Amino acid sequence: MAIPKNVTIYLESNPNPNSLKFVVNEMLVPESLSFDFPDAETASVSPLALELFSYPFVDRVFFASNFVTVTKKEDVDWLEIQNTIKDHIKKFLEDGKYILEDHEPVEGVAEEETETIKKIKTILEEYIRPAVEQDGGAITYHSFHDGIVKVKLQGSCSGCPSSMVTLKAGIENLFTRMMPEEVQAVEAF
């Protein structure tokens, strides 16, 4: 007989008013990996995301480290639905189900790993990713060309009214301060 799991979940708001972060007391995916499902069609590798998309008010599902970020439709209030989502995630995890099926790694853009690119990835990993994850999102390196760093924003960052301000005023300023000779701009991919 399996020992029942004791899963606790607490909620964290973030800058995107349509997203809510459901933080779990266990790791859901390996550190530095994230999975973004903008709709039910893309969620075929995730039983949990598919179940959450069965609710008509769920617009997007995102997983990283120890949290699930759910983006709701604009016409619904969080107070009406947050406990439904929280209880669903809690039961799913307590039943011992896996949030992802086995999957093949997604291949990124092939480019030479220069010292500049290594430095860009280090800054993203050490300074930026933790702050973005705290807000229920993720940021990943895409490419670097002609002084422009391209990044992919996921989770609560997708569709967030303040994501472009964060990208330009926060992330771009950090890069141009730390790498003034190499980086002129940061853009979302």
Backbone as CSV, one residue per row, in Angstrom:
resi,resn,N_x,N_y,N_z,CA_x,CA_y,CA_z,C_x,C_y,C_z
1,MET,0.848,-1.190,0.000,0.000,0.000,0.000,0.889,1.248,0.000
2,ALA,0.601,2.158,-0.908,1.390,3.385,-1.024,1.077,4.340,0.122
3,ILE,2.121,4.975,0.595,1.954,5.981,1.647,1.460,7.267,0.987
4,PRO,0.364,7.837,1.479,-0.136,9.066,0.869,0.859,10.220,1.030
5,LYS,0.955,11.024,-0.015,1.838,12.188,0.021,1.121,13.337,0.706
6,ASN,1.887,14.167,1.392,1.321,15.358,2.003,1.813,16.562,1.206
7,VAL,0.993,17.028,0.306,1.348,18.139,-0.559,0.743,19.418,0.007
8,THR,1.581,20.434,0.142,1.068,21.747,0.524,1.328,22.709,-0.629
9,ILE,0.394,23.605,-0.799,0.477,24.598,-1.874,0.117,25.950,-1.295
10,TYR,0.926,26.946,-1.609,0.535,28.304,-1.271,0.532,29.136,-2.545
11,LEU,-0.195,30.228,-2.513,-0.385,31.059,-3.692,0.473,32.312,-3.608
12,GLU,0.999,32.715,-4.758,1.739,33.973,-4.852,1.225,34.742,-6.052
13,SER,0.931,35.997,-5.839,0.556,36.846,-6.972,1.836,37.268,-7.679
14,ASN,1.684,37.835,-8.848,2.829,38.305,-9.628,2.375,39.520,-10.425
15,PRO,3.263,40.163,-11.165,2.870,41.387,-11.868,1.772,41.214,-12.911
16,ASN,1.574,40.005,-13.410,0.502,39.773,-14.380,-0.790,39.494,-13.618
17,PRO,-1.771,40.380,-13.672,-2.999,40.197,-12.891,-3.815,38.970,-13.298
18,ASN,-3.545,38.420,-14.480,-4.282,37.237,-14.926,-3.565,35.935,-14.606
19,SER,-2.399,36.013,-13.975,-1.639,34.819,-13.614,-1.513,34.702,-12.105
20,LEU,-1.493,33.465,-11.642,-1.306,33.182,-10.226,-0.336,32.008,-10.116
21,LYS,0.573,32.121,-9.169,1.616,31.116,-8.969,1.196,30.197,-7.828
22,PHE,1.161,28.881,-8.111,0.818,27.868,-7.127,2.120,27.163,-6.739
23,VAL,2.661,27.505,-5.565,3.963,27.005,-5.126,3.757,25.737,-4.295
24,VAL,4.494,24.690,-4.667,4.339,23.368,-4.071,5.553,23.055,-3.194
25,ASN,5.379,22.215,-2.182,6.465,21.862,-1.266,7.357,20.741,-1.803
26,GLU,7.402,20.571,-3.117,8.297,19.587,-3.732,8.691,20.071,-5.123
27,MET,9.807,19.551,-5.612,10.245,19.908,-6.958,9.350,19.200,-7.965
28,LEU,8.893,19.944,-8.962,8.025,19.383,-9.990,8.797,19.051,-11.260
29,VAL,9.772,19.889,-11.586,10.636,19.652,-12.744,12.067,19.988,-12.324
30,PRO,13.045,19.406,-13.011,14.441,19.690,-12.642,14.764,21.184,-12.704
31,GLU,15.656,21.600,-11.829,16.100,22.998,-11.763,16.523,23.491,-13.141
32,SER,16.178,24.687,-13.461,16.485,25.401,-14.706,15.688,24.912,-15.916
33,LEU,14.796,23.934,-15.748,13.896,23.550,-16.840,12.544,24.195,-16.593
34,SER,11.843,24.489,-17.680,10.482,24.998,-17.561,9.682,24.501,-18.754
35,PHE,8.379,24.449,-18.567,7.477,23.959,-19.597,6.293,24.904,-19.680
36,ASP,6.084,25.456,-20.857,5.040,26.460,-21.071,4.020,25.897,-22.044
37,PHE,2.758,25.908,-21.643,1.667,25.415,-22.473,0.680,26.554,-22.704
38,PRO,0.780,27.219,-23.860,-0.110,28.352,-24.131,-1.550,27.945,-24.447
39,ASP,-1.784,26.653,-24.707,-3.144,26.181,-24.986,-3.180,24.667,-24.817
40,ALA,-4.373,24.091,-24.849,-4.538,22.653,-24.639,-3.845,21.834,-25.726
41,GLU,-3.782,22.349,-26.936,-3.167,21.607,-28.034,-1.676,21.348,-27.787
42,THR,-1.005,22.256,-27.106,0.426,22.100,-26.847,0.700,21.275,-25.591
43,ALA,-0.328,20.911,-24.856,-0.164,20.276,-23.549,-0.225,18.749,-23.595
44,SER,-0.070,18.150,-24.751,-0.223,16.698,-24.867,0.777,15.909,-24.017
45,VAL,1.929,16.491,-23.680,2.933,15.785,-22.869,2.703,15.965,-21.368
46,SER,1.657,16.709,-20.997,1.427,16.983,-19.587,0.004,16.636,-19.161
47,PRO,-0.163,15.519,-18.459,-1.499,15.177,-17.958,-2.099,16.263,-17.058
48,LEU,-1.273,16.891,-16.214,-1.794,17.940,-15.335,-2.257,19.151,-16.137
49,ALA,-1.447,19.594,-17.083,-1.853,20.748,-17.899,-3.136,20.438,-18.668
50,LEU,-3.235,19.241,-19.219,-4.459,18.868,-19.943,-5.676,18.932,-19.025
51,GLU,-5.526,18.427,-17.798,-6.647,18.482,-16.849,-7.004,19.922,-16.503
52,LEU,-6.005,20.773,-16.308,-6.295,22.168,-15.979,-6.979,22.883,-17.140
53,PHE,-6.591,22.554,-18.371,-7.237,23.168,-19.532,-8.689,22.732,-19.686
54,SER,-9.103,21.691,-18.966,-10.515,21.289,-19.045,-11.431,22.317,-18.378
55,TYR,-10.856,23.174,-17.548,-11.633,24.268,-16.961,-11.735,25.384,-17.997
56,PRO,-12.914,25.908,-18.237,-13.078,26.933,-19.275,-12.369,28.253,-18.963
57,PHE,-11.992,28.464,-17.716,-11.365,29.727,-17.334,-9.839,29.692,-17.405
58,VAL,-9.234,28.537,-17.717,-7.773,28.434,-17.803,-7.316,28.785,-19.211
59,ASP,-6.366,29.717,-19.287,-5.866,30.215,-20.571,-4.455,29.729,-20.890
60,ARG,-3.622,29.468,-19.853,-2.230,29.058,-20.057,-1.748,28.355,-18.795
61,VAL,-0.834,27.371,-18.966,-0.264,26.636,-17.832,1.244,26.599,-18.018
62,PHE,1.963,26.809,-16.924,3.424,26.866,-16.963,3.984,26.152,-15.741
63,PHE,5.034,25.321,-15.949,5.713,24.630,-14.849,7.172,25.035,-14.798
64,ALA,7.693,25.239,-13.598,9.130,25.422,-13.379,9.413,25.025,-11.940
65,SER,10.588,24.529,-11.705,11.056,24.055,-10.403,9.928,23.555,-9.494
66,ASN,9.490,24.354,-8.534,8.482,23.893,-7.572,7.162,24.659,-7.676
67,PHE,6.808,25.112,-8.870,5.554,25.842,-8.980,4.864,25.631,-10.324
68,VAL,3.562,25.900,-10.277,2.708,25.914,-11.464,2.138,27.317,-11.550
69,THR,2.295,27.959,-12.690,1.661,29.255,-12.901,0.499,29.035,-13.853
70,VAL,-0.669,29.485,-13.440,-1.867,29.373,-14.272,-2.293,30.783,-14.661
71,THR,-2.563,30.957,-15.935,-3.108,32.221,-16.432,-4.568,31.982,-16.749
72,LYS,-5.400,32.845,-16.222,-6.852,32.697,-16.380,-7.363,33.591,-17.504
73,LYS,-8.571,33.333,-17.936,-9.258,34.217,-18.877,-9.580,35.522,-18.138
74,GLU,-9.628,36.617,-18.865,-9.818,37.926,-18.234,-11.185,38.121,-17.596
75,ASP,-12.197,37.402,-18.069,-13.565,37.643,-17.588,-13.898,36.910,-16.286
76,VAL,-12.897,36.289,-15.651,-13.122,35.544,-14.410,-12.253,36.160,-13.320
77,ASP,-12.778,36.193,-12.094,-12.034,36.735,-10.957,-11.291,35.605,-10.240
78,TRP,-10.078,35.855,-9.787,-9.288,34.835,-9.104,-9.993,34.277,-7.873
79,LEU,-10.690,35.121,-7.135,-11.362,34.637,-5.921,-12.381,33.548,-6.222
80,GLU,-12.934,33.558,-7.422,-13.921,32.548,-7.808,-13.291,31.208,-8.159
81,ILE,-12.039,31.193,-8.594,-11.459,29.965,-9.159,-10.175,29.464,-8.504
82,GLN,-9.506,30.288,-7.708,-8.188,29.897,-7.200,-8.219,28.628,-6.361
83,ASN,-9.227,28.436,-5.543,-9.290,27.224,-4.718,-9.565,25.979,-5.556
84,THR,-10.340,26.126,-6.613,-10.603,25.001,-7.517,-9.298,24.524,-8.139
85,ILE,-8.499,25.461,-8.623,-7.218,25.109,-9.248,-6.264,24.535,-8.209
86,LYS,-6.168,25.191,-7.064,-5.277,24.719,-5.994,-5.633,23.296,-5.576
87,ASP,-6.916,23.041,-5.345,-7.360,21.708,-4.922,-7.087,20.658,-6.002
88,HIS,-7.246,21.049,-7.261,-7.006,20.116,-8.366,-5.514,19.734,-8.416
89,ILE,-4.639,20.711,-8.343,-3.198,20.447,-8.372,-2.805,19.584,-7.173
90,LYS,-3.319,19.921,-5.997,-3.002,19.181,-4.763,-3.412,17.718,-4.883
91,LYS,-4.626,17.456,-5.326,-5.110,16.072,-5.470,-4.294,15.326,-6.521
92,PHE,-4.006,15.978,-7.633,-3.215,15.362,-8.704,-1.867,14.889,-8.156
93,LEU,-1.183,15.757,-7.422,0.134,15.417,-6.887,0.046,14.400,-5.756
94,GLU,-0.956,14.523,-4.897,-1.111,13.559,-3.800,-1.429,12.165,-4.317
95,ASP,-2.057,12.068,-5.483,-2.342,10.772,-6.094,-1.093,10.151,-6.724
96,GLY,0.033,10.869,-6.666,1.288,10.334,-7.171,1.430,10.385,-8.682
97,LYS,0.621,11.191,-9.329,0.696,11.295,-10.784,1.873,12.192,-11.179
98,TYR,2.382,11.960,-12.382,3.476,12.767,-12.923,2.911,13.907,-13.760
99,ILE,3.467,15.094,-13.603,2.943,16.238,-14.347,3.341,16.197,-15.812
100,LEU,4.421,15.458,-16.128,4.888,15.341,-17.512,5.089,13.882,-17.870
101,GLU,4.770,13.537,-19.119,5.131,12.229,-19.629,6.584,12.308,-20.063
102,ASP,7.187,11.174,-20.343,8.544,11.198,-20.889,8.529,12.025,-22.153
103,HIS,9.545,12.838,-22.299,9.590,13.735,-23.449,11.009,13.828,-23.990
104,GLU,11.103,14.169,-25.243,12.393,14.388,-25.878,12.797,15.839,-25.652
105,PRO,14.079,16.102,-25.408,14.502,17.484,-25.238,14.282,18.286,-26.517
106,VAL,13.918,19.537,-26.340,13.715,20.419,-27.479,15.068,20.988,-27.884
107,GLU,15.355,20.921,-29.151,16.626,21.433,-29.637,16.554,22.949,-29.750
108,GLY,17.575,23.625,-29.289,17.637,25.081,-29.364,18.291,25.528,-30.659
109,VAL,18.486,26.793,-30.780,19.150,27.357,-31.941,20.629,26.979,-31.861
110,ALA,21.140,26.417,-32.947,22.551,26.010,-32.958,23.420,27.227,-33.243
111,GLU,24.314,27.524,-32.327,25.267,28.594,-32.546,26.506,28.299,-31.720
112,GLU,27.612,28.851,-32.148,28.866,28.633,-31.448,28.795,29.268,-30.062
113,GLU,29.259,28.540,-29.056,29.250,29.023,-27.672,30.516,29.849,-27.412
114,THR,30.469,31.118,-27.777,31.607,32.014,-27.582,31.694,32.436,-26.118
115,GLU,32.756,33.092,-25.749,32.897,33.602,-24.380,31.798,34.615,-24.073
116,THR,31.425,35.431,-25.054,30.347,36.405,-24.857,29.031,35.697,-24.567
117,ILE,28.727,34.664,-25.326,27.475,33.921,-25.111,27.496,33.229,-23.755
118,LYS,28.629,32.676,-23.378,28.742,32.051,-22.045,28.474,33.075,-20.948
119,LYS,29.005,34.276,-21.112,28.797,35.332,-20.119,27.319,35.757,-20.080
120,ILE,26.687,35.877,-21.248,25.258,36.220,-21.319,24.434,35.163,-20.589
121,LYS,24.709,33.901,-20.854,23.957,32.812,-20.210,24.184,32.804,-18.699
122,THR,25.400,33.113,-18.267,25.692,33.166,-16.833,24.902,34.286,-16.162
123,ILE,24.858,35.453,-16.787,24.089,36.577,-16.225,22.608,36.207,-16.161
124,LEU,22.081,35.599,-17.226,20.678,35.168,-17.219,20.417,34.191,-16.088
125,GLU,21.303,33.211,-15.939,21.122,32.151,-14.952,21.266,32.655,-13.518
126,GLU,22.259,33.498,-13.260,22.549,33.909,-11.888,21.765,35.122,-11.403
127,TYR,21.504,36.070,-12.287,20.879,37.322,-11.855,19.409,37.446,-12.244
128,ILE,19.079,36.990,-13.435,17.750,37.285,-13.980,16.747,36.157,-13.755
129,ARG,17.135,34.919,-14.044,16.201,33.797,-13.924,15.567,33.697,-12.544
130,PRO,16.341,33.801,-11.439,15.697,33.701,-10.122,14.614,34.764,-9.896
131,ALA,14.847,35.980,-10.345,13.865,37.050,-10.159,12.620,36.803,-11.007
132,VAL,12.817,36.343,-12.230,11.678,36.074,-13.115,10.869,34.896,-12.576
133,GLU,11.553,33.851,-12.090,10.846,32.708,-11.504,10.044,33.125,-10.279
134,GLN,10.578,34.060,-9.515,9.865,34.528,-8.328,8.513,35.127,-8.715
135,ASP,8.446,35.688,-9.916,7.185,36.257,-10.405,6.348,35.249,-11.182
136,GLY,6.728,33.966,-11.165,5.919,32.933,-11.798,6.203,32.722,-13.267
137,GLY,7.333,33.202,-13.731,7.669,33.051,-15.143,9.026,32.425,-15.339
138,ALA,9.479,32.489,-16.572,10.812,31.979,-16.914,11.370,32.804,-18.050
139,ILE,12.684,32.829,-18.105,13.379,33.499,-19.191,14.478,32.560,-19.652
140,THR,14.561,32.363,-20.955,15.600,31.503,-21.495,16.325,32.221,-22.622
141,TYR,17.581,31.901,-22.747,18.409,32.452,-23.810,17.947,31.894,-25.147
142,HIS,17.882,32.748,-26.160,17.569,32.294,-27.514,18.759,32.466,-28.446
143,SER,19.265,33.699,-28.537,20.381,33.936,-29.450,21.046,35.281,-29.148
144,PHE,22.209,35.484,-29.778,22.930,36.746,-29.674,23.539,37.045,-31.034
145,HIS,23.220,38.239,-31.559,23.730,38.617,-32.881,23.745,40.141,-32.993
146,ASP,24.841,40.679,-33.470,24.978,42.122,-33.695,24.629,42.952,-32.458
147,GLY,25.053,42.505,-31.282,24.831,43.260,-30.056,23.444,43.108,-29.446
148,ILE,22.608,42.246,-30.038,21.243,42.065,-29.535,21.092,40.671,-28.933
149,VAL,20.714,40.636,-27.645,20.413,39.383,-26.964,18.918,39.131,-27.147
150,LYS,18.581,37.947,-27.635,17.169,37.565,-27.746,16.871,36.516,-26.695
151,VAL,15.772,36.751,-25.965,15.358,35.852,-24.900,13.902,35.460,-25.119
152,LYS,13.539,34.333,-24.518,12.147,33.877,-24.576,11.549,34.032,-23.187
153,LEU,10.414,34.728,-23.111,9.699,34.920,-21.850,8.531,33.941,-21.811
154,GLN,8.372,33.254,-20.668,7.318,32.256,-20.543,6.580,32.416,-19.224
155,GLY,5.516,31.641,-19.079,4.747,31.649,-17.844,3.998,32.946,-17.664
156,SER,4.039,33.497,-16.457,3.285,34.723,-16.185,3.801,35.906,-16.989
157,CYS,5.026,35.795,-17.511,5.584,36.885,-18.336,4.846,37.007,-19.662
158,SER,4.271,35.913,-20.141,3.535,35.943,-21.402,2.247,36.735,-21.212
159,GLY,2.151,37.822,-21.913,0.952,38.648,-21.832,0.915,39.576,-20.633
160,CYS,1.972,39.634,-19.858,1.988,40.520,-18.696,2.167,41.957,-19.151
161,PRO,1.342,42.870,-18.629,1.458,44.269,-19.028,2.825,44.878,-18.726
162,SER,3.505,44.396,-17.697,4.787,45.001,-17.340,5.994,44.240,-17.880
163,SER,5.789,43.189,-18.678,6.936,42.391,-19.124,7.878,43.172,-20.031
164,MET,7.363,44.034,-20.883,8.251,44.800,-21.768,9.022,45.868,-20.989
165,VAL,8.408,46.435,-19.960,9.113,47.392,-19.103,10.234,46.660,-18.365
166,THR,9.923,45.478,-17.831,10.942,44.674,-17.159,12.065,44.319,-18.114
167,LEU,11.702,43.942,-19.331,12.706,43.557,-20.324,13.639,44.713,-20.636
168,LYS,13.073,45.885,-20.900,13.899,47.027,-21.295,14.542,47.732,-20.093
169,ALA,13.751,48.078,-19.091,14.267,48.851,-17.960,15.105,47.995,-17.008
170,GLY,14.774,46.734,-16.875,15.505,45.885,-15.943,16.582,45.058,-16.600
171,ILE,16.171,44.145,-17.456,17.100,43.175,-18.037,18.079,43.839,-18.999
172,GLU,17.578,44.665,-19.894,18.467,45.331,-20.841,19.464,46.242,-20.120
173,ASN,18.991,46.989,-19.134,19.899,47.853,-18.365,20.983,47.055,-17.661
174,LEU,20.621,45.900,-17.100,21.603,45.051,-16.426,22.670,44.586,-17.422
175,PHE,22.238,44.109,-18.582,23.199,43.643,-19.584,24.089,44.771,-20.103
176,THR,23.510,45.922,-20.391,24.323,47.014,-20.941,25.282,47.584,-19.893
177,ARG,24.947,47.420,-18.609,25.858,47.814,-17.540,26.972,46.787,-17.344
178,MET,26.614,45.495,-17.376,27.592,44.441,-17.107,28.431,44.080,-18.340
179,MET,27.888,44.316,-19.531,28.588,43.978,-20.772,28.465,45.128,-21.777
180,PRO,28.937,46.338,-21.411,28.708,47.511,-22.259,29.346,47.422,-23.648
181,GLU,30.424,46.680,-23.775,31.099,46.565,-25.069,30.363,45.618,-26.015
182,GLU,29.656,44.619,-25.448,29.068,43.564,-26.266,27.576,43.726,-26.520
183,VAL,26.819,44.139,-25.494,25.356,44.139,-25.589,24.814,45.550,-25.733
184,GLN,24.037,45.756,-26.797,23.385,47.044,-27.016,21.887,46.999,-26.693
185,ALA,21.269,45.808,-26.834,19.822,45.704,-26.614,19.444,44.281,-26.251
186,VAL,18.266,44.139,-25.631,17.682,42.831,-25.325,16.266,42.846,-25.874
187,GLU,15.914,41.789,-26.596,14.585,41.695,-27.210,13.955,40.353,-26.860
188,ALA,12.627,40.342,-26.805,11.895,39.099,-26.608,11.755,38.392,-27.938
189,PHE,11.950,37.092,-27.903,11.833,36.270,-29.107,10.413,35.763,-29.223
